[in-house]
């Protein structure tokens, strides 16, 4: 890093001092050509030092630089020997020979930074063409055409004079391609571009000189020298060996480039305006050709941009239809595929549930469990036909669609799936044998894809009753013969999809005033045919079939969003915290902590305002469930131990689980006011809570006497029907007044 800075500093000082030397003196000639030759050597040193992957391109570029230097020497020597600078002369031939080497070297430099060829390379070429046409138009109108039309000048001199601006236009094109290439804007590339810009500036000023034979501008020579210094610094800079371009760099289009392209397109009306102001004869042919060329190039660029946007949209849509873990189709894509298959004819749908997958997670951890799901996905895909669709529906549940298939084809698919899972899977050095329960159904007598999935679900639950490695085909009698849990599970799935579940909230009040301080969120299910379904009936089923994961996430998001709405609506009367019950299945689900973090971010609820309630049995076994609780607590969320005192080793859990709130079970409150020792346990629990700095909440308070006794024992929080039943919209103000 220090070497290139040193070179730049020394080179700039020499360039600043060069105009102070006598013009066309031996000293100025030695300094000018000496710095050019040293720049060539520095480029070679930089190639050897940085070892860029495109070293050949740098050597070709160095050959162009030394050819430039040779042309400079011929120019200076001819002036000293002949006493004048013939024009055109051999130095012009060397300059023209150097330009292609410089172009090719720069184009090949950085070729290994990105893709060898791709949409962004084509876009960069179009951008370069836009700039070349615009700059070329200006050169043609104001320099090239007047020069060619000057018949008083020899033809050879006119052609050479025209060649220099032509090469400069091509230089602009090359620099544009270099800067717009993937990962192109490294310090090394920017230094190359700076050197080209300085050379271009010197050429423009030189072309505007009226008497070429008497040209001897020291200031312009200093500009050319700065170009040499920049080129050598580009090779010496460490970024001459850059890292590969990332996908993000490949797709980035900056405002600077858009502004440059817009400015180039405005050069056409600018040329017309300038010629009109100068009362020149307007070159309509050149302006017309330039305008049409720019229009076509901009149109091509726009078409490419639209195509790129469409490609990205298709890619995003594909990602939205894929399962992040396995890469299979997700539930949404599978449902679309079933809809299409049913609309075009017969189709067979299989639902697979991996048996005892939770055991794998508990024994080996979620990392192995995730890798097992990926391995199962590959095994299932390899076992099926190319046009069959395999999807991960969530958790450890997979689905298979066999379009345009008969019942016999469907049975063959089931056999292939069963055989595929017969052999153990090797995951992380573990040989794991996975069993699956399979349900299969078709659209016989029905064209509703949702009904097909329901039938496969019913068949799978019926198969579960037969034990592991079982499969079952749907038949109408299964709707009657299937167990209540199976039917309820299927109806829960439909209920989630159709919005049959709703949330209610029960107040948690402060004693003795009775004002609502917190609320506990509870889920209710109003079935269209069964009517009200008790949580005691459907929560265990959801735990068994895994729907509790999806249902629990919906509860969490809905409750937190409602809490934030209350803060805006009720101001100081709003509750300060809200609690949400979380099941053991949720705690063991991979990514549940990330779900909680996402809910906090998306809803904006403060982490300290959320209480996650877990039961003693959910965390008694330790393992991933306890770790999930710890990770959630790390987010700032408070943890409540529900139904405390009724589980296994309740006091022991207080040492292993980060608990903030103890919810004393209703069984310790029911007989609290009776004489005897019924109040001893409640008293002991409040003493434990106070001693550990925890918050104790008494559950199931139904009478004023119980509330008064709890307050006498030291309880500050309570909930129960005495203070309010669970409702969708608690009246927080009325509750506070009613107790007073």
Steps between C-alpha positions, in 0.01 A plus 500: 500500500787740586681435169226632273447806721871575479495463121199731465654765725835498315330491159269791577794710626694433178196593290450823692866592452515408132345828366778691678763346269595682177285385210661262248815484711702187558395504868129512418545225242687276745245556779201447271621181337677379813180514707316320220761222495498472879120473492539201268742338747268573795217321316723192467588521870132529589415190294776302669408633845119453488488196267157583354309209339495702175879561492511461121259790459721720716807407297314586179401833654865558601601434138259773393651739756858437388388548138353834604834587660682396183273730299578783743874437453466502121307827524763661723800366303351609168458851642860512622653349185278657233431824683128453449224245562389348168130418484407228438812306594615166641403603851136512386527144373633388839218683681245327278669165568490563878127574520375146411740346753369735769137424409543123494702505821234699684216287362674181613600656833229409752359229278531257793318725747153396388330272254665449166184610330153585619215751495699767683788465249254563216350793689846646551573464128176684414584775747846531345343520154267780617796700629705427187220614267434817701866599533567394143219727378655799675843416360362452152302822487754732658836339417509208260272632226658849497842338484406270213340794321818707517624427148793740548662241728663187354284189515751303711510774761119520507464125542754490783332797665163324479647174630596644839145605604370172359737309726396725788134408443595133507698567818182640660317186395762270653509695827118486523500123449771468763308706757164333438637147514409286802719597796677753279530802728805391694771759575717338233231533232424858607869587464500348151195709412665813644808442284280466192307813591824697536626369165166586338515852645850550364393376156197729491712806581762387252235458226375852565847646441495696178859439391594137556854536372587756768339312787714503819269541797673409826174509694338252263805275524459508880144372451631210289759425771227487764330241279815285508517534879137394540543195276806384692321559834212283376736205454678565831178527706405177689152506345660398170433151644139545621259245650233352270195719449197409709153444358393827656778686318397338174151646515564848633418800278593833658355845458830626363479275197137594437591868521790447257276323249235771532763767436623315191151482351467876550811566291293476179277801581808669649682473164198646321480781755870589474498494120190719500654750741816519285296530180686197362360286227329217685632158409160331483636169374744457788248619758228276355722192492618570856146554627372176343799304630451635853127426485561139397769453765285649776210280382724193520619606845142546617403160361789344686402676820139382467625148436724516806211620717282219368775248565537623858122491547493140375787414733320655797181316412695176479656566842155575645384159380794308647570363844808674640645190665451223243455695177180308429172664408325651803134470600392791280666360189367151570144625535536681167633183338209297638254758369655479152514119505138458611385745234670293226389155608566232758777545755633314803602687815709351781566655841793364702573558867833385643445294813685593820695779331497689830711223650773570244498869593511424871781244473721661235393864488317708243804525274492125438120513476520764227759300309279194532210689342727599211612140456140377504411762239776370269399140561135570414588702190729227366226240545238680290438578136631821347159666472389408854501784753658459845436765765576565863177610663661604828680337792554132419209474255553445127262471207518339156286576195480254212313683220303311234527183709258217570440326831743227395763766423438656840548167676826456309612844620428397861706185456791699361478745789492219753797326336693828488478538877572137575877547502664706778616853424855601595491850649793653686652160563171361636308218332137603539205281408195709418147366486214686335123489514344554158150598399394498135191639329369603160229732367241233429154656517640842582694771313596712802878484565448591866277195534771280348749622760244447775443143388874429498521651849217278624665194348832586665343533844318174448830339408656635821259290699656194338852576623821593322586414141129497415316654208134543431292600198204725556153351475170668587450283806819640654317823577279294731750244618791731565561586860376824647853632524562435131181676394563784737853539367375522143233751599760703687702522180192627318423734789843657481465551126152653526548719809280314749731571794481821702677652798364596842683665791460455876604778739781457752434758768694666778388442858320648681376771260408251224627704207600305190879506469565207266290273278535135408422416138289190437384339175142396428358289218148556373437205269232555233336164578623398846458846648739593780791252531682505832878559496524192722377300199691650208832610657617139571409404142695797367795395714487150352466590134731800508240763418578663833812647337303690238213578737740617771679738263166647393403546866832671578482741207132580554539560874803727462335702225189539718710615794659775291154610383386525862793724586387746234131473589494495881816691590560479877211255549659245264665192655875518543567138402338214312565130550487228236496126568764295318488122469775242528474428127564865420804518729650197324428638153812619311492874452241579769731752667542669161120514470477679836772745394321563171172569681673751728646677198191492278244606763726742684403364843771560764658170600435572869126535431472141376469207740541148364321242717634146507382204704723303733456184291612685184845573644538214749699286257753777439682490166386717213189626679698651787755645257218661301364656820846635583541644151158667516587645842821637349287700257356685801172306510372407847439132578204374707476149644132405465304272739790516743499235768319230304788361292820309563767652722355850485760653729782334308388669179557840659873421496519395134239717326523883490162577660359847569139415589345213700136429423361321805258228391129535567499187717689692770248786490168312505494418874708795611232651726418176685635443846797270535819463305368579151675837503839355597609414143381833362694673779812295428482579129478877551795478738701309239409760236595791719823334605605442140385842380226351280149623427223270630158492328216307661278328243134402518379768746118480499388681815570824682594301811773315310634829364507654848678200651759495222573866561533433873756226423703743292386432143501810279364346178204275428272387220172314480131534424457726803693769314381425150439224250708473183352729234613630163505864614546546876364828639807612688347820638181333623698227672693753703185686606303182583750384761517838662 
